[in-house]
Amino acid sequence: MDEQVSWNIEKACCFTGHRNKDLPFSGDRNSQGMKCLVSSLQMYIEKAVKDGYDTFISGMAEGTDLICAEIVHNLITRKGMNLRLICAVPYKKQGAKELLNPLDQYVYNMLIQESEVVYVSDTKSRACYQKRNRFMVENSRRIIGVFKESKTRSGTYQTIKIAQQAGLEMNIIYLEKNPVFYLSDDM
């Protein structure tokens, strides 16, 4: 793990959430449901900033992680906010090539180049993702997430449980309890 990067844990917020396949409309950001979800995440992140959080940690997975990281990056670059984005990459050789969507690949590469990066493990293993999730929780005081209640075997579920046990402030969007995220453009 890269020990050169440090921050005030009391002012740090991490993200968790599902990958595109488990998000409304498979994460299609042009759908009305995803526009609502991204807007909700934007509101939670801006509320965290108003509450004094200035460091945001993303696990850099496609879907929720990249959406949240991109929102923070935009607050830094477009609104000039004095925030930090920490990219908690599960292992050193992970790269955009692992992402299927070309837009996600572009966003990933941009964020890695323009943000602070912490490599949680040297090599890829099944445990490196769990280690990354625990790292984010242990180095934060708030978590913002997107959770599909039927996905109780997911890394998102495990991360939320770790965060609850650690006593983090929780801002979780429960997808299945909010039908607005599944509205189509035809309605």
N, C-alpha and C positions, 0 to 999 in steps of 0.2 A: 504494500500500500504506500502511496505517495504521502510522506509525512510533511512535505513542505507547505501544504495547503492547510490553513487553520481558520477558524471563525468562531464567533460567539454563539454557542449552542442555544443560549436563551433567546436568540433572535433568528433562529433558523427554522425553516419549514420544509418538509419533504413532500414528495408526491408519490401516489400509488394509484394503480388503475389498470384496467384491462387493455389488452392489445386490440387492434382494429377489429378483428373477427368477432369479438364479444361486445363491441360498442354498437349503438344503434346504426342501422344501415351500413354495417361493416366498416364504420369509421368514415364514410363518405362525407367530407366536410361541406359538400354542396347540398346535402339533404337538410330539410328544415329541422329535423330532430337533432342532428349534430350541431347545427348552428345554435340551437338552444343550449346544448350541452357545453359547447365552447364558451358561450356567453356566461353560463353559470360558473364555469371554472375561472373565467376572467374576474367575475365579481368576488369569488372567494379569495383569489390571489390579491386583488386590490384591497380587500378588507384586511388581509394579513399585513399588507404594507402599512395601512392606516393604524393597525394595532402594534406597529413597531418592528415587524419582521423585515429584515433586510438581506437575508441569505436564503436561497432556495436551492434545494437539492433534487435533481432528477436522476432516475435510474437509467435513462436514455434508451428505454425500450420503445418500439413503435406503439402508436396509440396514445393513451393518456399521458405517459411520460413526456413524449415529444411535444404534444399539444401544450402541456403546462410549461415546459421549458421554453417553447417558442413564445408563449404569452409573456413570460418574464423577460426574455431577450428583447421583445418589442417594447416593454416598459422601459428598459434600459436605453435602447437605441432610438426609439421614436419619441419617448416622453422625457428622456434625460434623467430618469430616476437613478439615484445612487444605490443600486442593488447589486448583489452578487449572484451569479448562477454557477452552481457547482455540478458538474457532470460526473456522477458516480457510475463509472463504467465497470461492469462485472469482471472483466479480465482484459489484459493488455492488448491482445490482438483482435478484440471485437472491433468491427468496423461497419460502415454503412452497407457493405456488400451483403450483410445478413438481413437487411431490410428488403422487402419485396417491392414496395412502392417507390418509384423514382423521386417523388416529392419528399417522402420520408428520408430517403438517402441524402438528398440535398440538404434538408433541414438538419439532419444528424451531423453531416460534415461541417456545416456552417457553425453549429453550436459548439462542436468540439474545437474548432479553430478560434472562436471568439469568447470562450468561457474558460473557467478554471476546471481542470480535469483531475479526478482521483481514480486510480485504477485499484479496485478492491482486491483483486487476485492477479497473480501472474499468468495463470493458465486457465483455460476453459474446463469447467467441470460442472457436474450437476449442482454441487454445493456453492459454486461461485455466485449464483443468483440469490440464494438464501443469505449468503454472507453480505452481498450488496444491500439487500433489503434490511437486514439487521443493522448494518453500518448507517444507513440513512436514518432509521428510527433512533439509534443511539446518539446521533449527532444533530437532533432536532427537538423542538418542543411542540410543534404543531404538524399535523398531517392533513393534506388535502387529497381526496381520492374519489374514484369512480368505481362503484361496486355493483355487480349484477348478482343479486341475492342467490341465484341458483348455482353460482360458481364457488361452492365451498371447498373445492380442492385446488383452488388457484393460488398463485403466488400473491395476488392482491389480497385474498382472504387471510393468508398467513401474515402478511405485512400489517394488515389492520389489527389482527389479534395481538401481534407483538407490540404495536403502538398502544393498544388499549392497556396491555399489561404494564407498559412503561409509563402510563399516565399522560400521554400526549393529548393536547387539545385536538379534537377530531372535527373535521369538516368533510364528511363523506356524502357524496351524491349517490343515492340508491336508485339505480336505473329502473328496476321493476316496480317500484312504488311511484314512479313519475312517468305516466303515459305521455307527457308532453314531449319526451325525448324520442318517441316513436311516431310522431305525427309525420305524415308524408306531405309532399308538396301538392298533392292532388286534392287535399281536403279543403 
